[in-house]
Amino acid sequence: MTDLNLFKNKVENKTAVIGIVGLGYVGLPLAIEFVKAEFNVIGFDIDQEKNDQLNAKKSYINHIPSSAIAMMVDNNKFNATSDFSKISECDAILMCVPTPLNEHREPDMKYIINTAELLAPYVKENQLYCLESTTYPGTTREVLVPILESKNNLKATRDFFVGYSPEREDPNNGKFSTATIPKVVGGLDKDSLAAGVALYNQIIVETVPVSSVDAAEATKLMENIFRCVNIALVNELKVVFEKMNIDVWEVINAAKTKPFGFMPFYPGPGLGGHCIPIDPFYLTWKAREFDCATRFIELAGEINSKMPYYVIDRCMNELNEQGKSLKNSKILILGLAYKKNVDDPRESPSFKLWKLLEEKGAVVSYHDPYCPTVPKMRAYPELYQIPSTPIEKVSDFDLVLLSTDHDNVDYDFVQQNAKLIIDTRNAFKAADNTFKA
Ligand SMILES: NC(=O)c1ccc[n+]([C@@H]2O[C@H](COP(=O)([O-])OP(=O)(O)OC[C@H]3O[C@@H](n4cnc5c(N)ncnc54)[C@H](O)[C@@H]3O)[C@@H](O)[C@H]2O)c1
């Protein structure tokens, strides 16, 4: 039987042991926050290389310093392992594993399912299991709970607590980090919710309880669908305004002076990252079960996924003006990561641009201070370990295509030395060799 007071006491006197499953961009900062709040944390990852690095006090994420890992290990508050039997030592288990799309652009639940299967043999009375991975409404109840209940004859809500709390981590955001972003929490029942709120209150500035795990799952999807649709809208306006010889960035900067009723979104070469291009399709997939269409999401996906093609057309047109074809032209893609000032290249539109340029016969290189070589990714294995070209070589290229506008690039130097620039981020000043796209 669950005992909420016992769980809350352990949390409040910090004797609760926290298990974090999946030590990536989301799980690792969460582990750090719990250690900072003086909890003992066990990190679980199936990637033993990551566990070894963490136990050796090394970070593998650019914006998380190794000193933060050393702080955890030196205080004897953290250990990373792939031995899932240690789950039975934990009081709260938070799951932060990937939720990508499969080749049919449908939710790929294998990481959540594998995780639940690894945990199931060690489920104990009065533990809290809380999923943090972004997913469609219904996942916690329909996918996670049946697997957790499958081994030890224990029932969710009767014997252990279950919650869902979406992660809102925005890597390298200067203003907000794990501890300062309010956290939405849903529980499978009233006590599960209370257990989740008690736990997150220890490390997060504000918890936002909602009435169900489904509402919490839907909240995360709504946030990311909102971004996806608005980015598509501004991408569409960019194309229209370009035809009218109007600079969309100038228009956005003017529009955002309105103190109410407008929120700026910025165009780009396509959608990137592990969230915005993917999460909306989790809802689209689930909506089909309810015979509902998600036309805004589909349309936004269509517009955003056309952006790289638009950018390539702009490259071709401007090269053409110089009497050059894209075929055999040397192109330098500036910025590989999916957004500025991070090293995460997952789902970055830069790779789509790279492939489209190569299909047209261009010779492609890249420069990215955050990615000295192309890291290991699920997609594009053929690009693995290709090195970043030094920026000093910019004059060797027929065209520089700015895809990601990191702050630590000398844009004046690039502009003075490049033959031709296509700027998808409004990073360059107006100049004869620079065209926005
Ligand atoms: N990265 C972000 O900015 C961000 C923001 C909000 C939400 N999210 C969501 O959070 C979740 C995790 O994303 P991430 O960016 O941290 O992913 P990630 O790929 O950086 O990390 C996931 C980790 O889980 C590990 N893993 C996979 N299967 C496992 C298993 N069965 N047991 C233990 N470990 C396992 C992987 O080895 C990896 O280290 C996703 O659902 C994502 O959509 C991510």
The ligand as an SDF file (V2000), in Angstrom:
LIG
                    3D

 44 48  0  0  0  0  0  0  0  0999 V2000
   16.7800   18.2650  -25.1550 N   0  0  0  0  0  0  0  0  0  0  0  0
   15.8480   19.1420  -24.8190 C   0  0  0  0  0  0  0  0  0  0  0  0
   16.0700   20.3300  -24.8740 O   0  0  0  0  0  0  0  0  0  0  0  0
   14.4830   18.6810  -24.3270 C   0  0  0  0  0  0  0  0  0  0  0  0
   13.6150   19.6480  -23.8130 C   0  0  0  0  0  0  0  0  0  0  0  0
   12.3770   19.2610  -23.3450 C   0  0  0  0  0  0  0  0  0  0  0  0
   11.9850   17.9230  -23.4180 C   0  0  0  0  0  0  0  0  0  0  0  0
   12.8330   16.9900  -23.9440 N   0  0  0  0  0  0  0  0  0  0  0  0
   12.3850   15.6000  -23.9630 C   0  0  0  0  0  0  0  0  0  0  0  0
   13.0880   14.8840  -22.9600 O   0  0  0  0  0  0  0  0  0  0  0  0
   13.3260   13.5370  -23.3770 C   0  0  0  0  0  0  0  0  0  0  0  0
   14.8130   13.2170  -23.3220 C   0  0  0  0  0  0  0  0  0  0  0  0
   15.4830   14.0800  -24.2270 O   0  0  0  0  0  0  0  0  0  0  0  0
   17.0410   14.3500  -24.1670 P   0  0  0  0  0  0  0  0  0  0  0  0
   17.2800   15.5230  -25.0460 O   0  0  0  0  0  0  0  0  0  0  0  0
   17.5220   14.3990  -22.7630 O   0  0  0  0  0  0  0  0  0  0  0  0
   17.5850   13.0200  -24.8680 O   0  0  0  0  0  0  0  0  0  0  0  0
   19.1040   12.4980  -24.9130 P   0  0  0  0  0  0  0  0  0  0  0  0
   19.2110   11.6460  -26.1200 O   0  0  0  0  0  0  0  0  0  0  0  0
   20.0480   13.6510  -24.7110 O   0  0  0  0  0  0  0  0  0  0  0  0
   19.2230   11.5820  -23.6170 O   0  0  0  0  0  0  0  0  0  0  0  0
   18.5080   10.4220  -23.4310 C   0  0  0  0  0  0  0  0  0  0  0  0
   19.3900    9.4280  -22.7080 C   0  0  0  0  0  0  0  0  0  0  0  0
   18.6050    8.2680  -22.4420 O   0  0  0  0  0  0  0  0  0  0  0  0
   19.4410    7.1440  -22.5680 C   0  0  0  0  0  0  0  0  0  0  0  0
   18.5940    5.9710  -22.6980 N   0  0  0  0  0  0  0  0  0  0  0  0
   17.9120    5.5050  -23.7740 C   0  0  0  0  0  0  0  0  0  0  0  0
   17.2070    4.4100  -23.4450 N   0  0  0  0  0  0  0  0  0  0  0  0
   17.4410    4.1770  -22.1430 C   0  0  0  0  0  0  0  0  0  0  0  0
   17.0040    3.1960  -21.2240 C   0  0  0  0  0  0  0  0  0  0  0  0
   16.1550    2.2300  -21.5880 N   0  0  0  0  0  0  0  0  0  0  0  0
   17.4400    3.2610  -19.9600 N   0  0  0  0  0  0  0  0  0  0  0  0
   18.2890    4.2280  -19.5820 C   0  0  0  0  0  0  0  0  0  0  0  0
   18.7470    5.1930  -20.4020 N   0  0  0  0  0  0  0  0  0  0  0  0
   18.3180    5.1740  -21.6540 C   0  0  0  0  0  0  0  0  0  0  0  0
   20.3090    7.4620  -23.7460 C   0  0  0  0  0  0  0  0  0  0  0  0
   21.4900    6.6750  -23.7640 O   0  0  0  0  0  0  0  0  0  0  0  0
   20.5950    8.9460  -23.5100 C   0  0  0  0  0  0  0  0  0  0  0  0
   21.7670    9.1440  -22.7450 O   0  0  0  0  0  0  0  0  0  0  0  0
   12.7030   13.4260  -24.7680 C   0  0  0  0  0  0  0  0  0  0  0  0
   11.3950   12.9610  -24.6520 O   0  0  0  0  0  0  0  0  0  0  0  0
   12.6750   14.8680  -25.2400 C   0  0  0  0  0  0  0  0  0  0  0  0
   11.6560   15.0900  -26.2030 O   0  0  0  0  0  0  0  0  0  0  0  0
   14.0740   17.3420  -24.3940 C   0  0  0  0  0  0  0  0  0  0  0  0
  1  2  1  0
  2  3  2  0
  2  4  1  0
  4  5  1  0
  4 44  2  0
  5  6  2  0
  6  7  1  0
  7  8  2  0
  8  9  1  0
  8 44  1  0
  9 10  1  0
  9 42  1  0
 10 11  1  0
 11 12  1  0
 11 40  1  0
 12 13  1  0
 13 14  1  0
 14 15  2  0
 14 16  1  0
 14 17  1  0
 17 18  1  0
 18 19  2  0
 18 20  1  0
 18 21  1  0
 21 22  1  0
 22 23  1  0
 23 24  1  0
 23 38  1  0
 24 25  1  0
 25 26  1  0
 25 36  1  0
 26 27  1  0
 26 35  1  0
 27 28  2  0
 28 29  1  0
 29 30  1  0
 29 35  2  0
 30 31  1  0
 30 32  2  0
 32 33  1  0
 33 34  2  0
 34 35  1  0
 36 37  1  0
 36 38  1  0
 38 39  1  0
 40 41  1  0
 40 42  1  0
 42 43  1  0
M  CHG  2   8   1  16  -1
M  END
$$$$
